Amino acid sequence: MSDQSPKPDPDVTWGGLAAVGLEVCVGVGLGYFVGHLIDKRYGWESRGAVVGSMLGLAGGLYLLIKQALNANKD
C-alpha cells in the first residue's frame, strides 16, 4: 500500500493568503491617510478619515472576494 500524502495546491499558499490580508490593511491605511489629509485641508473634523477608511476597507474586501471567486473557478 502506497502512503501518498496529498500534494499542496500551488495556488493556495501562505504567502498568497498573507498578501490578501496586506491588501485589506493597506487599503484601510491609505484611505485613512488620504481622508486625514482632506480633514486637515477642509476642517472636516474626522469625517474624511472615517469615509476614507471605509472606502479602503470596501476596496480591500472587493479584492478579497474577487480572488476567492477566481480560486473557486479552478
Secondary structure, 3 states (H helix, E strand, C coil): CCCCCCCCCCCCCHHHHHHHHHHHHHHHHHHHHHHHHHHHHHCCCCHHHHHHHHHHHHHHHHHHHHHHHHHHHC
